Amino acid sequence: MVKVEKVPKIGETVVDENLRPIGKVFDLFGPVSSPYAAIKPTTQEPKRLTNATLYVLPSKRRKY
């Protein structure tokens, strides 16, 4: 569970401060004024990221 400032989209990639992929946004929940995101980790040691600042890379969308 991660507290978010701006609401990401489900499926967007989450990275650490070195832009290493950590996981993907799996679910959003909580009040609209203070939302949280559930992250499905892809890293072997997700516990090392406790209290770390994480970032979301916006998904690339095709423009038709």
Backbone as JSON Lines, residues from 0, in Angstrom:
{"i":0,"aa":"M","n":[0.85,-1.16,0.0],"ca":[0.0,0.0,0.0],"c":[0.91,1.23,0.0]}
{"i":1,"aa":"V","n":[0.6,2.15,-0.92],"ca":[1.4,3.36,-1.09],"c":[0.46,4.56,-1.12]}
{"i":2,"aa":"K","n":[0.76,5.58,-0.34],"ca":[-0.02,6.82,-0.38],"c":[0.41,7.59,-1.62]}
{"i":3,"aa":"V","n":[-0.56,8.09,-2.39],"ca":[-0.24,8.8,-3.63],"c":[-0.68,10.26,-3.55]}
{"i":4,"aa":"E","n":[0.05,11.1,-4.27],"ca":[-0.31,12.51,-4.36],"c":[-1.22,12.76,-5.56]}
{"i":5,"aa":"K","n":[-0.86,12.18,-6.7],"ca":[-1.68,12.25,-7.9],"c":[-2.12,10.84,-8.24]}
{"i":6,"aa":"V","n":[-3.37,10.68,-8.59],"ca":[-3.92,9.34,-8.83],"c":[-3.37,8.77,-10.13]}
{"i":7,"aa":"P","n":[-2.64,7.65,-10.05],"ca":[-2.13,6.99,-11.26],"c":[-3.21,6.11,-11.88]}
{"i":8,"aa":"K","n":[-2.95,5.62,-13.06],"ca":[-3.85,4.68,-13.71],"c":[-3.4,3.26,-13.39]}
{"i":9,"aa":"I","n":[-4.34,2.36,-13.29],"ca":[-4.02,0.95,-13.04],"c":[-3.19,0.43,-14.21]}
{"i":10,"aa":"G","n":[-2.1,-0.26,-13.89],"ca":[-1.22,-0.82,-14.91],"c":[0.02,0.01,-15.18]}
{"i":11,"aa":"E","n":[0.08,1.24,-14.63],"ca":[1.26,2.07,-14.86],"c":[2.44,1.53,-14.05]}
{"i":12,"aa":"T","n":[3.65,1.74,-14.57],"ca":[4.86,1.23,-13.96],"c":[5.32,2.12,-12.82]}
{"i":13,"aa":"V","n":[5.71,1.49,-11.71],"ca":[6.24,2.2,-10.55],"c":[7.75,1.99,-10.52]}
{"i":14,"aa":"V","n":[8.52,3.08,-10.3],"ca":[9.98,3.02,-10.29],"c":[10.51,3.66,-9.01]}
{"i":15,"aa":"D","n":[11.78,3.37,-8.69],"ca":[12.43,4.03,-7.55],"c":[13.14,5.29,-8.05]}
{"i":16,"aa":"E","n":[13.93,5.94,-7.17],"ca":[14.58,7.19,-7.56],"c":[15.65,7.01,-8.63]}
{"i":17,"aa":"N","n":[16.11,5.77,-8.86],"ca":[17.08,5.48,-9.92],"c":[16.41,4.99,-11.2]}
{"i":18,"aa":"L","n":[15.08,5.12,-11.25],"ca":[14.26,4.7,-12.39],"c":[14.3,3.2,-12.65]}
{"i":19,"aa":"R","n":[14.6,2.42,-11.6],"ca":[14.53,0.96,-11.71],"c":[13.08,0.54,-11.48]}
{"i":20,"aa":"P","n":[12.54,-0.3,-12.36],"ca":[11.15,-0.74,-12.19],"c":[10.97,-1.52,-10.89]}
{"i":21,"aa":"I","n":[9.92,-1.18,-10.16],"ca":[9.61,-1.81,-8.88],"c":[8.38,-2.7,-9.01]}
{"i":22,"aa":"G","n":[7.41,-2.27,-9.82],"ca":[6.18,-3.02,-9.99],"c":[5.18,-2.23,-10.81]}
{"i":23,"aa":"K","n":[3.93,-2.62,-10.72],"ca":[2.85,-1.96,-11.45],"c":[1.72,-1.64,-10.49]}
{"i":24,"aa":"V","n":[0.99,-0.56,-10.79],"ca":[-0.17,-0.19,-9.99],"c":[-1.23,-1.27,-10.21]}
{"i":25,"aa":"F","n":[-1.67,-1.87,-9.12],"ca":[-2.61,-2.99,-9.18],"c":[-4.03,-2.57,-8.82]}
{"i":26,"aa":"D","n":[-4.17,-1.64,-7.86],"ca":[-5.49,-1.23,-7.4],"c":[-5.38,0.15,-6.76]}
{"i":27,"aa":"L","n":[-6.49,0.88,-6.76],"ca":[-6.59,2.19,-6.1],"c":[-7.73,2.12,-5.1]}
{"i":28,"aa":"F","n":[-7.53,2.69,-3.92],"ca":[-8.58,2.64,-2.91],"c":[-8.39,3.79,-1.92]}
{"i":29,"aa":"G","n":[-9.37,3.95,-1.05],"ca":[-9.33,5.0,-0.05],"c":[-10.14,6.21,-0.49]}
{"i":30,"aa":"P","n":[-10.16,7.25,0.34],"ca":[-10.93,8.44,0.0],"c":[-10.3,9.2,-1.18]}
{"i":31,"aa":"V","n":[-11.13,9.87,-1.94],"ca":[-10.66,10.62,-3.11],"c":[-9.66,11.69,-2.69]}
{"i":32,"aa":"S","n":[-9.86,12.29,-1.52],"ca":[-8.97,13.36,-1.05],"c":[-7.6,12.85,-0.59]}
{"i":33,"aa":"S","n":[-7.48,11.57,-0.3],"ca":[-6.22,11.0,0.18],"c":[-6.1,9.53,-0.27]}
{"i":34,"aa":"P","n":[-5.9,9.29,-1.58],"ca":[-5.94,7.92,-2.1],"c":[-4.66,7.12,-1.81]}
{"i":35,"aa":"Y","n":[-4.81,5.81,-1.93],"ca":[-3.7,4.87,-1.8],"c":[-3.69,3.99,-3.05]}
{"i":36,"aa":"A","n":[-2.5,3.45,-3.37],"ca":[-2.37,2.53,-4.49],"c":[-1.76,1.23,-3.99]}
{"i":37,"aa":"A","n":[-2.26,0.13,-4.5],"ca":[-1.65,-1.18,-4.24],"c":[-0.7,-1.45,-5.4]}
{"i":38,"aa":"I","n":[0.51,-1.85,-5.08],"ca":[1.54,-2.11,-6.09],"c":[1.82,-3.6,-6.13]}
{"i":39,"aa":"K","n":[1.8,-4.17,-7.34],"ca":[2.17,-5.57,-7.52],"c":[3.67,-5.57,-7.83]}
{"i":40,"aa":"P","n":[4.51,-6.0,-6.86],"ca":[5.95,-5.88,-7.05],"c":[6.52,-6.84,-8.08]}
{"i":41,"aa":"T","n":[7.56,-6.37,-8.77],"ca":[8.31,-7.21,-9.69],"c":[9.73,-7.4,-9.19]}
{"i":42,"aa":"T","n":[10.07,-6.74,-8.09],"ca":[11.4,-6.84,-7.5],"c":[11.44,-8.0,-6.51]}
{"i":43,"aa":"Q","n":[12.63,-8.54,-6.28],"ca":[12.8,-9.68,-5.37],"c":[12.68,-9.3,-3.9]}
{"i":44,"aa":"E","n":[13.03,-8.04,-3.56],"ca":[13.03,-7.61,-2.17],"c":[12.19,-6.35,-1.98]}
{"i":45,"aa":"P","n":[10.86,-6.46,-2.0],"ca":[10.03,-5.27,-1.86],"c":[10.12,-4.62,-0.48]}
{"i":46,"aa":"K","n":[10.53,-5.37,0.54],"ca":[10.61,-4.8,1.9],"c":[11.69,-3.72,2.0]}
{"i":47,"aa":"R","n":[12.7,-3.75,1.13],"ca":[13.75,-2.74,1.19],"c":[13.23,-1.36,0.77]}
{"i":48,"aa":"L","n":[12.05,-1.32,0.19],"ca":[11.47,-0.07,-0.29],"c":[10.56,0.59,0.74]}
{"i":49,"aa":"T","n":[10.51,0.05,1.95],"ca":[9.69,0.65,3.0],"c":[10.18,2.07,3.26]}
{"i":50,"aa":"N","n":[9.25,3.03,3.27],"ca":[9.52,4.46,3.48],"c":[10.31,5.11,2.35]}
{"i":51,"aa":"A","n":[10.46,4.44,1.21],"ca":[11.15,5.03,0.06],"c":[10.15,5.83,-0.78]}
{"i":52,"aa":"T","n":[10.67,6.85,-1.47],"ca":[9.85,7.61,-2.39],"c":[9.84,6.88,-3.73]}
{"i":53,"aa":"L","n":[8.65,6.62,-4.23],"ca":[8.49,5.92,-5.51],"c":[7.79,6.84,-6.5]}
{"i":54,"aa":"Y","n":[7.96,6.56,-7.77],"ca":[7.4,7.38,-8.83],"c":[6.66,6.51,-9.83]}
{"i":55,"aa":"V","n":[5.71,7.11,-10.54],"ca":[4.94,6.4,-11.56],"c":[5.36,6.91,-12.93]}
{"i":56,"aa":"L","n":[5.68,5.99,-13.82],"ca":[5.95,6.36,-15.2],"c":[4.64,6.3,-15.96]}
{"i":57,"aa":"P","n":[4.22,7.39,-16.57],"ca":[2.95,7.35,-17.31],"c":[3.05,6.35,-18.46]}
{"i":58,"aa":"S","n":[1.96,5.65,-18.69],"ca":[1.94,4.67,-19.78],"c":[1.94,5.39,-21.11]}
{"i":59,"aa":"K","n":[2.59,4.78,-22.08],"ca":[2.62,5.37,-23.42],"c":[1.37,4.93,-24.16]}
{"i":60,"aa":"R","n":[0.67,5.86,-24.67],"ca":[-0.57,5.57,-25.37],"c":[-0.4,5.88,-26.86]}
{"i":61,"aa":"R","n":[-1.01,5.06,-27.66],"ca":[-0.98,5.3,-29.11],"c":[-1.97,6.39,-29.46]}
{"i":62,"aa":"K","n":[-1.57,7.27,-30.31],"ca":[-2.47,8.31,-30.79],"c":[-2.9,7.95,-32.21]}
{"i":63,"aa":"Y","n":[-4.18,7.91,-32.41],"ca":[-4.7,7.53,-33.72],"c":[-5.04,8.75,-34.52]}
